[in-house]
Amino acid sequence: MFKDNWIQALAELEAKGTPCVMVTVLEDKGSVPRGAGTKMLVTESEVIATIGGGHLEHVAMKAAQEMLVHGESDMKIERFNLGARLGQCCGGMVTLSFEPIGQQRHVLALFGAGHVAKAMVHILATLPFKVIWVDEREDQFPDVIPDNVEMRLTDDPVGEISTLPTDSMYLVLTHNHQLDFDLSRAILKRGDAKYFGLIGSLSKRKRFDYRLKERGFDDETINTMICPIGIDAVKGKHPAEIAVSVTGELIACYQGEQIANKRESSSHSASQKQAEKLSILKREPEDNDNKNNEKIRA
């Protein structure tokens, strides 16, 4: 006997924010595995309920998962003859609808629970994000967080990077200069970030570039790090202004826009570059830039 448990499963998927495709038998003619009205749900990783099994179900599952991968939102209708082409001998004909349900959420790892991060989570709650919010300081997290935010209190923020899915987005907004650098190394080492933004000034960016090169990272990899972050036209330093600016950049990213890495033009002379390198080396033990930056932006 078939178990049509899709109604409860759909409610659970919606509560978790997991997108799926509902496959429905709209019409059946002749001998078919299951009749009109039969449904199944397809997520990226599982199939719930059944439209009768066999190769028809396999083809329908693959088609539904392709829709999820490409973020399609429009319903599709297809007819299938249950003959040799599908490797089934029923001889009937089935019309299936493929209806996407739920919006694809982008995984954003947000490191740091300062003022900017607090302002951002309220904006991100209205957008298609699944936010993993990471900090070492329990007292920095608010008592109430949006439904799409998972709070992770940990003594090892860097270790959380290995737990995140491929194509995650990363924002590093911590209060600690060395932690920023350690997180940056781990994110760049993974090499699969859809977006990686680091809060800070251009001088901080230069110091990080130099340190990363000293540790074996090439220019192509380093250039995937966005720093400074946010839309250039927004100049305000209030946490809410920065939050809106950075969120705008995240939206542009998931909409397919190319985000500039915001490094200065390569037209600097060799003498200018050498002077910058010497300045970076002299300042390396200090953390003044990060402290000044975080007073404004954290």
KEDO-556223 format. One record per residue: x, z, y of N, C-alpha, C, O, CB in turn; residue in one letter. Coordinates in steps of 0.1 Angstrom, whole numbers. Glycine has a CB too. Layout:
   nxx   nzz   nyy  caxx  cazz  cayy   cxx   czz   cyy   oxx   ozz   oyy  cbxx  cbzz  cbyy aa
     X     Z     Y     X     Z     Y     X     Z     Y     X     Z     Y     X     Z     Y  A
...
//
This chain:
   nxx   nzz   nyy  caxx  cazz  cayy   cxx   czz   cyy   oxx   ozz   oyy  cbxx  cbzz  cbyy aa
     8     0   -12     0     0     0     9     0    12    19     7    13   -10    12     0  M
     5    -8    22    12    -9    35    10     4    43    -1     9    44     9   -21    43  F
    20     8    50    19    20    59    20    15    73    30    12    79    31    30    56  K
     8    15    80     7    10    94     8    22   103    -1    27   109    -6     2    96  D
    21    27   104    23    39   113    29    35   126    36    43   132    33    48   105  N
    25    24   131    32    19   144    26    26   156    34    27   166    30     4   145  W
    14    31   156     8    37   168    16    49   172    20    51   184    -7    41   166  I
    18    58   163    26    70   166    41    67   169    47    73   179    26    80   154  Q
    46    57   162    60    53   165    61    47   179    71    49   186    65    43   154  A
    51    39   183    52    33   196    52    44   207    59    43   217    40    24   198  L
    44    55   205    43    66   215    57    72   216    62    76   227    33    76   211  A
    63    74   204    77    81   204    87    72   211    96    77   218    81    84   190  E
    87    59   208    96    50   215    94    50   230   104    50   237    94    35   209  L
    82    50   234    80    50   249    85    63   255    90    63   266    65    48   252  E
    83    74   248    87    87   253   103    87   254   108    94   263    83    99   244  A
   109    81   245   124    80   245   130    69   255   141    69   258   130    78   231  K
   121    60   259   125    49   268   132    38   260   140    31   265   134    54   278  G
   128    37   247   134    27   238   126    14   239   114    15   234   136    32   224  T
   131     3   243   123    -9   243   121   -15   229   129   -12   220   130   -20   252  P
   110   -22   227   107   -28   214    99   -40   217    95   -43   228   100   -18   205  C
    97   -48   206    88   -60   206    78   -57   196    80   -54   184    96   -73   203  V
    65   -58   200    54   -57   191    50   -71   185    47   -80   193    41   -51   198  M
    52   -72   172    48   -85   166    34   -84   159    32   -75   152    59   -89   155  V
    25   -93   163    12   -92   159     8  -105   152    11  -116   157     2   -89   170  T
     1  -104   140    -5  -116   134   -18  -119   142   -28  -112   141    -8  -113   118  V
   -18  -130   149   -30  -134   157   -40  -141   149   -52  -140   151   -25  -142   169  L
   -35  -150   140   -44  -159   133   -37  -161   119   -25  -163   118   -46  -172   140  E
   -46  -162   109   -41  -165    95   -50  -176    89   -63  -175    90   -40  -153    87  D
   -44  -185    82   -52  -195    75   -46  -197    61   -34  -197    59   -51  -209    83  K
   -55  -198    51   -51  -199    38   -45  -186    32   -48  -175    36   -40  -210    37  G
   -36  -188    23   -30  -176    16   -18  -171    24    -8  -178    26   -25  -180     1  S
   -19  -159    29    -9  -153    38    -6  -138    33   -15  -132    27   -13  -153    53  V
     6  -133    36     9  -119    32    -1  -109    38    -5  -100    30    23  -116    36  P
    -4  -110    51   -13  -100    57   -22  -107    68   -18  -118    73    -5   -89    64  R
   -33  -102    71   -43  -108    79   -41  -106    94   -32   -98    98   -56  -104    75  G
   -50  -112   102   -49  -111   116   -51   -96   120   -59   -89   114   -61  -120   123  A
   -44   -93   131   -44   -79   136   -33   -70   131   -30   -60   137   -57   -73   132  G
   -26   -75   120   -15   -67   115    -3   -67   125    -1   -77   131   -10   -73   101  T
     3   -55   126    14   -54   136    26   -47   130    25   -40   120     9   -46   148  K
    37   -50   137    50   -43   134    57   -42   147    56   -50   156    58   -49   123  M
    66   -31   148    74   -29   160    89   -32   156    93   -28   145    73   -15   165  L
    96   -39   165   110   -42   162   118   -36   174   116   -40   186   112   -57   161  V
   128   -28   171   137   -23   181   151   -30   178   152   -38   169   139    -8   181  T
   161   -27   186   174   -33   183   180   -29   170   188   -36   164   184   -29   194  E
   175   -18   164   181   -12   152   172   -10   141   176    -6   130   188     0   156  S
   159   -11   143   149    -8   132   136   -16   133   133   -22   143   146     7   131  E
   129   -16   121   116   -23   121   106   -12   116   109    -5   106   116   -35   111  V
    95   -11   123    85    -1   120    72    -8   116    67   -17   123    83     9   132  I
    66    -5   105    55   -11    99    59   -25    93    71   -28    93    43   -13   109  A
    49   -33    90    53   -46    83    42   -56    85    30   -53    86    55   -44    68  T
    46   -69    86    36   -80    86    35   -87    72    30   -98    71    39   -90    97  I
    41   -80    62    40   -85    48    53   -87    41    53   -91    29    32   -97    49  G
    64   -86    48    77   -87    41    81  -102    40    75  -111    46    76   -81    28  G
    91  -104    31    95  -118    28   103  -124    40   107  -117    49    83  -126    25  G
   105  -137    38   113  -144    48   106  -145    62   113  -145    72   117  -158    43  H
    93  -146    62    85  -146    74    89  -134    83    92  -135    94    70  -147    72  L
    88  -122    76    91  -110    84   106  -110    89   108  -105   100    88   -98    75  E
   115  -115    80   129  -115    84   131  -124    97   138  -120   106   138  -120    73  H
   124  -136    96   126  -145   108   119  -139   120   125  -140   131   119  -158   105  V
   108  -132   119   101  -126   130   110  -115   136   111  -113   148    87  -121   126  A
   116  -107   127   124   -96   131   136  -101   140   139   -96   150   130   -88   119  M
   143  -112   135   154  -118   142   150  -123   155   157  -121   165   161  -129   133  K
   138  -130   156   133  -135   169   131  -124   179   134  -125   190   121  -143   166  A
   125  -113   174   122  -102   183   134   -95   188   135   -92   199   113   -91   175  A
   144   -93   179   157   -87   183   164   -96   193   171   -91   202   166   -84   171  Q
   163  -109   192   169  -118   202   163  -116   215   170  -117   225   168  -133   197  E
   150  -114   216   143  -112   228   148   -99   235   150   -98   247   128  -111   226  M
   151   -89   227   156   -76   232   170   -78   238   173   -73   248   156   -65   221  L
   178   -85   230   192   -87   234   193   -94   248   201   -91   256   200   -95   224  V
   184  -104   250   184  -112   262   175  -106   273   174  -112   284   180  -126   259  H
   169   -95   270   160   -88   280   148   -96   284   144   -95   296   169   -86   292  G
   142  -104   275   131  -112   278   118  -103   280   117   -93   273   128  -122   267  E
   110  -106   289    98   -98   292    85  -105   290    74   -99   291    99   -93   307  S
    85  -118   288    73  -126   286    69  -127   271    77  -128   263    74  -140   292  D
    56  -126   269    51  -127   255    52  -141   250    51  -151   257    36  -122   254  M
    56  -143   237    57  -156   231    47  -156   219    44  -146   213    71  -158   226  K
    43  -169   216    34  -171   205    40  -183   197    43  -193   202    19  -175   210  I
    41  -180   184    47  -191   175    38  -192   162    33  -182   157    61  -187   171  E
    38  -204   157    31  -207   144    41  -209   133    52  -215   135    22  -219   145  R
    38  -204   121    47  -205   110    39  -210    98    29  -204    94    54  -191   106  F
    44  -221    92    38  -226    79    46  -219    68    58  -220    67    40  -242    78  N
    38  -212    59    45  -205    48    48  -214    36    42  -212    25    35  -193    44  L
    56  -223    39    60  -232    28    75  -232    26    82  -222    27    56  -246    32  G
    81  -243    22    95  -244    18   104  -240    29   115  -234    27    98  -258    13  A
   100  -244    42   110  -241    53   113  -226    54   124  -222    58   104  -246    66  R
   103  -218    51   105  -203    52   108  -197    38   109  -185    37    92  -196    58  L
   109  -205    28   112  -200    15   101  -192     9   103  -183     1   125  -192    15  G
    88  -194    13    77  -187     8    67  -197     2    66  -209     7    70  -179    19  Q
    60  -193    -8    51  -202   -15    36  -200   -13    28  -205   -21    54  -202   -30  C
    33  -192    -3    19  -188     0    11  -201     3     0  -203    -2    18  -178    11  C
    17  -210    11    10  -222    15     1  -221    27    -4  -231    31     3  -227     4  G
     0  -209    32    -9  -207    44    -2  -209    57    10  -214    57   -15  -193    44  G
    -8  -205    68    -2  -206    81    -5  -193    89   -16  -188    88    -8  -219    88  M
     5  -189    96     3  -176   104     8  -179   118    18  -186   121    12  -165    98  V
     0  -174   128     4  -174   142     7  -160   146     0  -150   144    -8  -179   151  T
    20  -158   151    25  -145   155    27  -145   171    31  -154   177    38  -142   148  L
    24  -133   176    27  -131   190    39  -121   190    40  -112   182    15  -125   198  S
    48  -123   200    59  -114   202    58  -108   216    60  -115   226    73  -122   200  F
    55   -95   217    52   -89   230    62   -78   233    62   -67   227    38   -83   230  E
    71   -80   243    81   -70   247    74   -58   253    65   -59   261    91   -75   256  P
    78   -46   249    72   -34   254    83   -25   259    92   -22   251    63   -27   244  I
    82   -20   271    92   -11   276   104   -19   282   106   -30   278    98    -2   265  G
   110   -14   292   121   -20   299   134   -16   293   136    -5   290   120   -17   314  Q
   143   -26   292   156   -23   287   163   -14   297   164   -17   309   164   -37   285  Q
   169    -3   292   176     6   300   191     4   299   196     2   289   172    21   297  R
   197     5   311   212     4   311   218    18   310   214    27   318   216    -3   324  H
   227    20   301   233    33   300   244    35   311   253    27   312   240    35   286  V
   242    46   319   251    49   329   257    63   327   250    73   326   244    49   343  L
   270    64   325   277    76   324   281    81   338   289    74   344   290    75   314  A
   276    92   342   278    97   356   287   110   355   282   120   350   265   100   363  L
   299   109   359   308   120   358   309   127   371   313   121   381   322   115   353  F
   306   140   371   306   148   383   292   151   388   283   143   388   313   140   394  G
   290   164   392   277   169   396   277   173   410   270   183   414   272   180   387  A
   284   166   419   285   170   433   273   164   441   263   160   435   297   165   439  G
   274   164   454   263   161   463   258   146   461   246   144   460   267   163   477  H
   268   137   460   264   123   458   257   121   445   247   114   444   276   114   458  V
   262   127   434   256   126   421   242   131   421   232   125   415   264   133   410  A
   240   143   427   226   149   428   217   140   436   205   138   432   227   162   435  K
   222   133   446   213   124   453   210   111   445   199   106   446   220   120   467  A
   220   107   437   218    95   429   208    96   418   200    87   416   231    91   424  M
   208   108   411   199   109   400   184   107   403   176   103   395   201   122   393  V
   181   111   415   167   110   420   163    95   422   152    91   419   164   117   432  H
   173    87   427   171    73   428   171    66   415   162    57   412   181    66   437  I
   180    70   406   181    63   393   169    66   384   166    59   375   194    69   386  L
   162    77   387   150    80   380   139    70   381   130    69   373   145    94   384  A
   140    62   392   130    51   394   134    38   389   127    28   391   127    50   409  T
   146    37   383   152    24   379   154    24   364   154    35   357   165    22   386  L
   157    13   358   158    12   343   172    16   338   180     8   333   156    -3   338  P
   175    29   340   187    35   335   185    47   326   175    54   327   195    40   347  F
   194    48   316   195    60   308   208    66   313   219    61   311   196    57   292  K
   207    78   320   219    84   326   224    95   317   217   105   314   215    90   340  V
   237    95   314   244   106   308   252   113   319   262   107   324   254   100   296  I
   248   125   322   254   132   334   263   143   329   259   152   322   243   138   343  W
   276   141   332   286   149   326   294   158   337   298   153   347   297   141   318  V
   295   171   334   303   180   343   307   192   335   301   195   325   295   184   355  D
   318   198   340   323   211   333   316   223   339   317   234   333   338   212   335  E
   309   222   350   304   233   358   289   235   356   281   227   362   308   232   373  R
   285   245   349   271   247   346   263   249   359   251   244   360   269   258   336  E
   269   256   368   261   260   380   259   248   390   251   250   399   269   271   387  D
   265   237   387   263   225   396   251   217   392   246   209   400   276   217   395  Q
   246   218   380   235   211   376   222   217   381   221   229   381   234   210   360  F
   213   209   386   200   214   391   191   219   379   194   216   367   192   204   398  P
   182   228   382   173   234   372   164   223   365   161   224   353   165   245   377  D
   160   213   373   151   203   368   158   189   370   163   186   381   137   203   376  V
   158   181   359   164   168   360   154   158   356   145   161   348   177   167   351  I
   155   145   360   146   135   357   145   132   342   155   136   335   149   122   364  P
   135   126   337   133   124   323   143   114   317   147   115   305   119   119   320  D
   149   105   325   158    95   320   173   100   321   182    92   319   157    83   328  N
   175   113   324   188   119   325   191   129   314   183   138   311   190   126   339  V
   202   127   307   207   136   297   219   144   303   229   138   306   211   129   284  E
   217   157   304   228   165   310   238   169   299   234   174   288   222   178   317  M
   251   167   301   261   171   291   271   181   298   279   177   306   268   159   286  R
   270   193   295   279   204   300   291   205   289   288   208   278   272   217   302  L
   303   202   294   314   201   284   327   205   291   329   203   303   315   187   278  T
   336   211   283   350   214   288   359   201   286   370   202   290   355   225   280  D
   353   191   280   361   179   277   354   166   282   349   159   273   365   178   262  D
   352   164   295   345   152   300   351   139   295   344   130   292   345   152   315  P
   365   139   294   371   126   289   367   123   275   365   111   271   386   128   290  V
   365   133   267   361   131   253   347   125   251   344   119   241   361   144   245  G
   339   126   262   325   120   261   326   105   261   316    98   257   317   125   272  E
   336    99   267   337    85   268   337    78   254   331    67   253   350    81   275  I
   343    84   245   343    77   231   329    77   225   327    70   215   353    85   222  S
   320    85   230   306    86   224   296    76   229   285    75   225   301   100   225  T
   300    69   240   291    60   247   290    46   241   300    42   235   295    59   261  L
   279    40   242   277    26   236   285    16   243   289    17   255   263    22   235  P
   287     4   237   293    -7   243   285   -12   255   273   -11   255   295   -19   233  T
   292   -17   265   286   -22   277   279   -11   286   270   -14   293   275   -33   274  D
   284     1   284   279    12   293   284    10   307   294     3   309   283    26   288  S
   277    16   317   282    16   330   288    30   333   283    40   328   271    12   341  M
   298    30   341   305    43   344   307    45   359   310    36   366   319    43   337  Y
   304    58   363   307    62   377   314    75   376   310    85   370   293    64   385  L
   326    75   382   335    87   383   334    93   397   339    87   406   349    84   378  V
   327   105   398   325   111   411   329   126   410   323   134   416   310   110   415  L
   340   129   403   343   143   401   350   149   413   354   143   422   352   145   388  T
   352   163   412   358   170   423   373   172   421   380   178   429   352   184   423  H
   378   166   410   392   168   406   400   155   405   396   146   397   393   176   392  N
   410   154   413   418   141   413   424   137   400   423   126   396   429   142   424  H
   430   147   393   436   144   380   426   141   369   428   132   361   444   156   375  Q
   414   147   370   403   144   361   398   130   363   396   122   354   392   154   362  L
   397   126   376   394   112   379   403   102   372   399    92   367   394   110   395  D
   416   105   373   426    96   367   425    96   352   426    85   346   440   100   372  F
   423   107   346   422   108   331   410   100   327   411    93   316   422   122   327  D
   399   102   334   387    94   330   389    79   332   384    71   324   375    99   339  L
   396    76   343   398    62   345   407    55   334   404    45   329   406    60   359  S
   417    62   330   425    57   319   417    55   306   418    45   300   437    67   316  R
   409    65   303   401    64   291   390    53   291   388    46   282   393    77   288  A
   384    51   303   374    40   305   381    26   304   376    17   297   367    42   318  I
   392    25   311   399    12   310   405     9   296   406    -2   292   411    12   321  L
   409    20   289   414    18   276   404    13   266   406     5   258   420    31   271  K
   391    17   268   380    12   260   379    -3   262   377   -11   253   367    20   263  R
   379    -7   275   379   -21   279   365   -28   277   365   -40   276   388   -28   270  G
   354   -20   276   341   -27   274   331   -22   284   319   -23   281   336   -24   260  D
   335   -17   296   325   -13   306   318   -24   312   324   -34   316   333    -4   316  A
   305   -23   314   298   -33   321   300   -31   336   300   -41   344   282   -32   318  K
   303   -19   340   306   -16   354   314    -3   354   311     7   346   294   -15   363  Y
   325    -2   361   332    10   363   336    13   377   344     5   383   345    10   354  F
   330    23   383   332    26   397   338    40   399   335    49   392   319    25   405  G
   348    40   408   355    53   410   354    56   425   357    48   434   371    51   406  L
   349    68   428   348    72   442   361    74   448   370    80   442   339    84   443  I
   363    70   461   375    73   468   378    62   478   371    52   479   387    73   458  G
   389    64   486   393    55   496   402    45   491   406    45   479   400    63   507  S
   406    35   499   415    25   495   429    30   492   436    25   483   416    14   506  L
   433    41   499   446    47   496   446    53   482   456    53   475   450    57   507  S
   435    59   479   434    65   465   435    54   455   441    55   444   421    73   464  K
   428    43   458   428    31   449   443    26   447   447    23   435   420    20   455  R
   451    26   457   464    21   456   473    30   447   480    26   439   471    20   470  K
   471    43   449   478    53   441   474    52   426   483    52   417   476    67   446  R
   462    50   424   457    49   410   462    36   404   466    36   392   442    49   409  F
   462    25   412   467    12   407   482    14   402   486     9   391   466     1   418  D
   490    20   411   504    22   407   506    31   395   513    27   386   511    29   419  Y
   498    42   394   500    51   382   495    44   369   501    46   359   492    64   385  R
   485    36   370   480    29   359   490    18   354   492    17   342   466    22   362  L
   496    11   363   506     2   359   518     8   353   523     3   343   511    -6   372  K
   522    20   358   533    28   352   529    31   337   539    34   329   536    40   360  E
   517    32   334   513    36   321   509    24   312   502    26   302   501    46   321  R
   512    12   317   511     0   308   499    -8   310   497   -18   303   511     4   295  G
   490    -5   320   478   -13   322   482   -25   330   489   -24   340   467    -5   329  F
   476   -37   327   479   -49   334   469   -51   346   459   -44   346   479   -61   325  D
   472   -60   355   464   -62   366   449   -66   363   440   -61   369   470   -73   375  D
   448   -74   353   434   -79   349   426   -67   345   414   -66   348   435   -89   337  E
   432   -58   337   424   -46   333   421   -37   345   410   -32   347   432   -38   322  T
   431   -34   353   430   -25   365   419   -31   374   412   -23   381   443   -24   372  I
   418   -44   376   409   -50   385   394   -49   381   386   -52   389   412   -65   386  N
   392   -44   369   378   -41   365   373   -28   371   361   -25   370   377   -41   349  T
   382   -20   376   379    -8   383   374   -10   397   382   -16   405   391     3   383  M
   362    -6   401   357    -8   414   360     5   423   355    15   420   342   -11   414  I
   368     3   433   371    14   442   377     9   455   387     1   454   382    24   435  C
   371    12   466   360    21   469   347    15   462   346     3   458   358    23   484  P
   337    23   462   324    19   456   313    18   467   314    24   477   320    29   445  I
   303    11   463   291     9   472   291    -4   480   301   -11   480   291    21   482  G
   280    -7   486   278   -19   494   286   -18   507   284    -8   514   263   -22   496  I
   294   -28   510   303   -27   522   295   -25   535   299   -18   544   311   -39   523  D
   283   -31   536   275   -30   548   270   -16   551   266   -14   563   264   -40   548  A
   269    -8   541   264     6   544   276    15   547   284    18   538   256    11   531  V
   278    19   559   289    27   563   287    42   564   297    49   566   294    22   577  K
   275    47   562   272    61   563   280    70   553   283    65   542   258    63   562  G
   282    82   557   289    92   548   280   103   543   285   112   536   301    97   556  K
   268   103   547   258   113   542   256   110   527   256    98   523   245   112   549  H
   256   121   518   254   118   504   243   109   500   244   101   491   252   131   497  P
   232   110   507   220   101   504   224    87   507   220    77   500   208   106   511  A
   231    84   518   235    71   522   244    65   512   243    53   508   241    71   536  E
   254    73   508   263    68   498   256    65   484   259    55   478   275    79   495  I
   247    74   481   239    72   468   232    59   468   231    52   458   230    84   466  A
   225    56   480   218    44   481   227    32   480   224    22   473   210    43   494  V
   239    33   487   248    22   487   254    19   473   254     8   468   260    25   496  S
   257    30   465   263    28   452   252    23   442   255    15   434   269    42   447  V
   240    29   443   229    24   435   227     9   437   224     2   427   217    32   437  T
   227     5   449   226    -9   452   236   -18   445   233   -29   440   227   -12   467  G
   248   -13   444   259   -20   437   256   -20   422   258   -31   416   272   -13   440  E
   251    -9   417   247    -9   402   236   -19   399   236   -26   389   243     5   398  L
   226   -20   408   215   -29   407   220   -44   407   217   -52   398   204   -27   418  I
   229   -46   416   235   -60   417   242   -63   404   242   -75   399   245   -61   429  A
   249   -53   398   256   -55   386   247   -59   374   249   -69   367   265   -43   382  C
   237   -51   372   228   -54   361   219   -66   363   214   -72   354   219   -42   357  Y
   218   -71   376   211   -83   378   220   -95   377   216  -107   379   205   -83   392  Q
   233   -93   373   242  -104   370   251  -108   382   259  -118   380   234  -115   366  G
   252  -101   393   261  -104   404   275   -99   401   277   -89   394   256   -98   417  E
   284  -107   405   299  -103   404   302   -93   414   300   -96   426   308  -116   405  Q
   307   -82   410   311   -71   420   326   -72   423   334   -72   414   308   -57   414  I
   329   -73   436   343   -74   440   350   -61   437   345   -50   439   344   -78   455  A
   363   -62   434   371   -50   431   376   -43   443   381   -32   442   383   -53   422  N
   374   -49   455   377   -43   468   391   -40   471   395   -31   479   369   -31   469  K
   400   -46   463   414   -45   467   417   -53   479   410   -63   482   424   -49   455  R
   427   -49   486   431   -57   498   436   -71   494   440   -73   483   442   -50   506  E
   436   -80   504   440   -94   501   455   -94   496   463   -85   500   439  -102   514  S
   458  -103   487   471  -105   482   481  -111   492   492  -114   489   471  -113   469  S
   476  -113   505   485  -119   515   495  -110   521   503  -114   529   476  -125   525  S
   495   -97   517   505   -87   522   519   -93   519   521   -99   509   503   -73   516  H
   528   -90   528   541   -94   526   548   -85   516   543   -74   513   549   -95   539  S
   559   -90   510   567   -82   501   571   -69   507   572   -58   500   579   -90   495  A
   575   -69   520   580   -57   526   569   -47   528   571   -35   527   586   -60   540  S
   557   -52   531   545   -43   532   542   -36   519   539   -24   518   533   -51   537  Q
   542   -44   508   540   -39   495   550   -28   491   546   -18   485   539   -50   484  K
   563   -31   494   573   -21   491   571    -8   498   573     2   493   587   -27   494  Q
   567   -10   511   565     2   519   553    10   513   554    23   513   562    -1   534  A
   543     3   509   531    10   503   536    17   490   531    29   488   520     0   500  E
   544    11   482   548    17   470   556    30   472   554    40   466   557     7   462  K
   565    29   482   573    41   486   564    52   491   566    64   488   584    38   496  L
   554    49   499   544    59   504   537    65   493   534    77   493   535    52   514  S
   533    57   483   525    62   471   534    72   463   529    83   460   521    51   462  I
   547    69   461   555    77   454   557    91   461   558   101   454   569    70   452  L
   558    90   474   560   103   482   548   112   481   549   124   481   564    99   496  K
   536   105   481   524   113   481   519   117   468   510   125   467   513   105   489  R
   524   111   457   519   113   444   516   127   440   505   129   434   528   107   434  E
   524   137   442   521   151   438   509   157   445   504   167   440   533   159   439  P
   506   151   457   495   157   465   482   152   461   480   142   454   498   155   479  E
   472   159   465   458   156   462   449   155   475   437   156   474   452   166   452  D
   456   153   486   449   155   499   438   144   500   427   147   505   458   154   510  N
   441   132   496   431   121   498   418   124   490   407   123   495   437   108   494  D
   420   129   478   408   132   470   400   144   476   388   143   476   412   136   456  N
   407   154   481   400   165   486   392   161   499   381   165   500   410   176   490  K
   399   153   508   392   149   520   380   140   516   369   141   522   401   142   529  N
   382   131   506   372   122   502   360   130   496   348   127   499   377   112   492  N
   363   140   488   352   147   481   344   156   490   333   159   488   358   155   469  E
   351   161   501   343   169   511   332   161   517   321   166   520   353   174   522  K
   334   147   518   324   139   524   314   134   513   302   133   515   330   127   531  I
   320   130   501   312   122   492   307   129   479   298   125   473   319   110   488  R
   314   140   475   311   146   462   297   153   462   293   158   452   321   156   458  A
//
